[in-house]
Amino acid sequence: MKTRVARSFAKLTLRDRAQAVVLAYETGLVSPGESADTTKR
């Protein structure tokens, strides 16, 4: 799983998960106050 995350970050030119969160907000992928539903898999 670490390899998949690292390759995704490289493609998006992100350094870490914090940058991924910022990108998600900036692009409208998530909205402030939106809860994460981790039960769906």
Distance bins in CASP14 RR format, pairs under 12 A and 6 or more apart:
PFRMAT RR
TARGET T0000
AUTHOR 0000-0000-0000
RMODE 2
METHOD distances of the structure
MODEL  1
1 7 0 0 0 0 0 1 0 0 0 0 0
1 8 0 0 0 0 0 1 0 0 0 0 0
2 8 0 0 0 0 0 1 0 0 0 0 0
2 9 0 0 0 0 0 1 0 0 0 0 0
2 17 0 0 0 0 0 1 0 0 0 0 0
3 9 0 0 0 0 0 1 0 0 0 0 0
3 10 0 0 0 0 0 1 0 0 0 0 0
4 10 0 0 0 0 0 1 0 0 0 0 0
4 11 0 0 0 0 0 1 0 0 0 0 0
5 11 0 0 0 0 0 1 0 0 0 0 0
5 12 0 0 0 0 0 1 0 0 0 0 0
5 14 0 0 0 0 1 0 0 0 0 0 0
5 16 0 0 0 0 1 0 0 0 0 0 0
5 17 0 0 0 0 1 0 0 0 0 0 0
5 20 0 0 0 0 1 0 0 0 0 0 0
6 12 0 0 0 0 0 1 0 0 0 0 0
6 14 0 0 0 0 1 0 0 0 0 0 0
6 15 0 0 0 0 0 1 0 0 0 0 0
6 16 0 0 0 0 0 1 0 0 0 0 0
6 17 0 0 0 0 0 1 0 0 0 0 0
6 20 0 0 0 0 0 1 0 0 0 0 0
7 14 0 0 0 0 0 1 0 0 0 0 0
8 14 0 0 0 0 1 0 0 0 0 0 0
8 16 0 0 0 0 0 1 0 0 0 0 0
8 17 0 0 0 0 0 1 0 0 0 0 0
8 19 0 0 0 0 0 1 0 0 0 0 0
8 20 0 0 0 0 1 0 0 0 0 0 0
8 23 0 0 0 0 0 1 0 0 0 0 0
9 15 1 0 0 1 0 0 0 0 0 0 0
9 16 1 0 0 1 0 0 0 0 0 0 0
9 17 0 0 0 0 1 0 0 0 0 0 0
9 18 0 0 0 0 0 1 0 0 0 0 0
9 19 1 0 0 1 0 0 0 0 0 0 0
9 20 1 0 0 1 0 0 0 0 0 0 0
9 23 0 0 0 0 0 1 0 0 0 0 0
10 16 0 0 0 0 0 1 0 0 0 0 0
10 20 0 0 0 0 0 1 0 0 0 0 0
11 20 0 0 0 0 0 1 0 0 0 0 0
11 23 0 0 0 0 0 1 0 0 0 0 0
12 19 0 0 0 0 1 0 0 0 0 0 0
12 20 1 0 0 1 0 0 0 0 0 0 0
12 22 0 0 0 0 0 1 0 0 0 0 0
12 23 1 0 0 1 0 0 0 0 0 0 0
12 24 0 0 0 0 0 1 0 0 0 0 0
12 26 0 0 0 0 0 1 0 0 0 0 0
12 27 0 0 0 0 0 1 0 0 0 0 0
12 29 0 0 0 0 0 1 0 0 0 0 0
13 19 0 0 0 0 1 0 0 0 0 0 0
13 20 0 0 0 0 0 1 0 0 0 0 0
13 23 0 0 0 0 1 0 0 0 0 0 0
14 20 1 0 1 0 0 0 0 0 0 0 0
14 21 0 0 0 0 1 0 0 0 0 0 0
14 22 0 0 0 0 1 0 0 0 0 0 0
14 23 1 0 0 1 0 0 0 0 0 0 0
14 24 0 0 0 0 0 1 0 0 0 0 0
14 26 0 0 0 0 0 1 0 0 0 0 0
15 21 0 0 0 0 0 1 0 0 0 0 0
15 22 0 0 0 0 0 1 0 0 0 0 0
15 23 0 0 0 0 0 1 0 0 0 0 0
16 22 0 0 0 0 0 1 0 0 0 0 0
16 23 0 0 0 0 0 1 0 0 0 0 0
17 23 0 0 0 0 0 1 0 0 0 0 0
17 24 0 0 0 0 0 1 0 0 0 0 0
18 24 0 0 0 0 0 1 0 0 0 0 0
18 25 0 0 0 0 0 1 0 0 0 0 0
19 25 0 0 0 0 0 1 0 0 0 0 0
19 26 0 0 0 0 0 1 0 0 0 0 0
20 26 0 0 0 0 0 1 0 0 0 0 0
20 27 0 0 0 0 0 1 0 0 0 0 0
20 29 0 0 0 0 1 0 0 0 0 0 0
20 30 0 0 0 0 0 1 0 0 0 0 0
21 27 0 0 0 0 0 1 0 0 0 0 0
21 28 0 0 0 0 0 1 0 0 0 0 0
21 29 0 0 0 0 1 0 0 0 0 0 0
21 30 0 0 0 0 1 0 0 0 0 0 0
21 32 0 0 0 0 0 1 0 0 0 0 0
21 34 0 0 0 0 0 1 0 0 0 0 0
21 36 0 0 0 0 0 1 0 0 0 0 0
22 28 0 0 0 0 0 1 0 0 0 0 0
22 29 0 0 0 0 0 1 0 0 0 0 0
22 30 0 0 0 0 0 1 0 0 0 0 0
23 29 1 0 0 1 0 0 0 0 0 0 0
23 30 0 0 0 0 1 0 0 0 0 0 0
24 30 1 0 1 0 0 0 0 0 0 0 0
24 31 0 0 0 0 1 0 0 0 0 0 0
24 32 0 0 0 0 0 1 0 0 0 0 0
24 34 0 0 0 0 0 1 0 0 0 0 0
24 36 0 0 0 0 0 1 0 0 0 0 0
25 31 1 0 0 1 0 0 0 0 0 0 0
25 32 1 0 0 1 0 0 0 0 0 0 0
25 33 0 0 0 0 0 1 0 0 0 0 0
25 34 0 0 0 0 1 0 0 0 0 0 0
26 32 0 0 0 0 0 1 0 0 0 0 0
28 34 0 0 0 0 1 0 0 0 0 0 0
29 36 0 0 0 0 0 1 0 0 0 0 0
30 36 0 0 0 0 1 0 0 0 0 0 0
30 37 0 0 0 0 0 1 0 0 0 0 0
END
